[in-house]
């Protein structure tokens, strides 16, 4: 596993700007996981570059990880365990 050195907003600030300065919305992840998560966010929160109004903001790191692995069947996310961030925000089941 690559050590995390990138700060990530669990809920993207483009989706919810009020979360920009919320320390509970921050996680440290590796650059590769950040790229994979950003790619996934574009599918979850946006369609053809436009925000999906009905998209649910997901603040639980474990849920993001699960959804990333389920979303596209990409072996890089499916077999590697997907996004591994700080799980301090795991308040949803």
Buried (B, 14 or more C-beta within 10 A) or exposed (E): EEEBEBEBBBBBEEBBEEBEEBEEBBBBBBEEBBEBBEBBBEEBBBEEEEEEEEEEEBBBBBBBBBBBBEBEEBEEBBEBEBBBBBEEBEEEE
